[in-house]
């Protein structure tokens, strides 16, 4: 995001270039406001639109989902239904260094040919419940959760924080236990039609809940390796989003990393 901010600020003398570039890669006025917020604190999406309008451009064309508060019919869930039992893992990212949101974002963007694919993955308007600019606990599928503002920065933070917490909670012996279950049962069929396999679904999530009750000792990955794995998976997810995949943000979180 710092790269995008620097580019925008260095090209403000050519508003048409910034405007057309933003439209071509799918950035709306809400996203632009978030990007330049470190330089222009408190700037709103409406002010971004007004700036371009004052330059003789159609600022309203950047409005996108901000005016249309009805979520698209194919808007994605935050949590897939089968992860509701693991909702205690959902957390913001408070890590620093290679596991910070800023570092992971930069590494992911460095591995993508189109930054817009990354920002599409974390575009709040793509997820159910974003119409009022706030994700409530109910909309997140997490009973009792206070929720958070529907911003790109928050979606990034909760995604990275949750993935890190999930992976750091599992050790090698627990991976073996999960793999043994998957080998014994047709997990693909179970996930596709859980209603046909209620006993196995219950056993599987009881196993996962026991695995994620506490941090692993020792963790299976050091921070650098974990960061590389997360970046690779995030890049893959961004590619799927660009191809029209409508899955939940955390869909496949276990199969993607283990």
FENVENFEN-V997043 format. One record per residue. PHI is phi in degrees with one decimal (999 if undefined). Layout:
PHI
PHI
This chain:
999
-61.7
-63.4
-63.9
-60.4
-62.6
-64.9
-60.8
-65.3
-79.5
-118.1
-64.0
-70.9
-126.0
-55.7
-63.2
-64.4
-63.2
-59.8
-68.7
-66.1
-59.8
-66.0
-69.5
-105.6
83.9
-87.9
-97.1
-65.9
-65.1
-64.7
-62.2
-62.4
-65.5
-63.9
-92.0
-55.2
-61.6
-94.9
-124.0
-56.6
82.8
-63.3
-109.1
-60.6
-63.4
-66.9
-62.3
-61.9
-62.6
-59.7
-69.6
-61.5
-65.8
-92.1
86.1
-106.2
-84.6
-55.6
-62.7
-68.9
-88.7
-69.4
50.6
-74.8
-67.2
-84.4
-81.6
-86.1
-88.2
-60.9
-61.5
-60.1
-101.1
-60.8
-87.3
-77.4
-77.5
-108.5
-66.1
-56.1
-78.1
-103.4
-57.3
-68.5
-107.6
-64.5
-66.5
-78.6
-70.4
-156.7
-74.2
-85.6
-112.7
-78.0
-117.1
67.5
-67.6
-98.2
-71.2
-58.7
-62.5
-67.8
-66.9
-61.4
-59.8
-64.7
-66.0
-63.0
-64.7
-103.5
-112.9
-80.3
-135.0
-57.8
-60.9
-64.2
-66.0
-70.0
-66.7
-61.5
-107.9
-79.0
-54.7
-63.9
-81.2
-113.4
-60.8
100.8
-84.8
-57.8
-96.4
65.7
-149.6
-94.9
-81.0
-58.4
-64.4
-67.8
-76.7
81.1
-125.2
-60.2
84.5
-75.5
-70.7
83.6
-161.0
-61.4
-81.4
-123.9
-59.7
-60.5
-68.7
-64.9
-59.4
-61.5
-71.9
-66.3
-65.0
-61.0
-70.7
-62.9
-61.3
-62.2
-63.2
-69.1
-72.9
-91.0
-118.1
-110.8
-62.3
-64.4
-72.2
-61.1
-61.0
-65.3
-65.5
-63.1
-63.7
-65.5
-63.2
-68.1
-72.5
-117.8
-81.9
-64.8
-63.8
-67.4
-64.3
-68.5
-72.6
-136.4
-60.8
-66.0
-87.8
-132.5
-58.5
-65.9
-67.7
-61.2
-62.4
-65.1
-63.7
-76.5
-65.7
-63.6
-64.3
-62.4
-67.5
-67.1
-94.8
-68.2
-149.5
-63.0
-71.7
-141.4
-87.6
-62.5
-80.2
-129.0
-78.7
-59.8
-64.8
-65.8
-60.7
-60.7
-63.0
-65.4
-63.6
-61.9
-59.7
-68.1
-64.0
-61.3
-63.5
-65.0
-62.8
-65.5
-66.4
-61.7
-66.0
-94.1
91.1
-66.6
-107.3
-77.2
-68.8
-57.9
-103.1
-64.4
76.3
-60.4
-78.5
-66.7
-72.6
-113.6
-126.6
